[in-house]
Amino acid sequence: MPELMIAGPGELHEQDLAVLGRQLIAHYGDVWTQIHTDVVAATGKFLEQPTRRI
């Protein structure tokens, strides 16, 4: 069987560890609802942008 050529375990940056150490936002309630609404709206705007050829 061939070996998988994937990146192995690596160290996290201090900023990443800080983010992972924060408390999660519950997936209910006013805060999460507003974040979800904003993300959906921003994604819609992003997807409506015309593609540009470089």
ABEGO torsion letter per residue (X at the ends): XBBBBBBBBBBBBAAAAAAAABBBBBABEAAAAAAAAAAAAAAAAAAABBBBBX
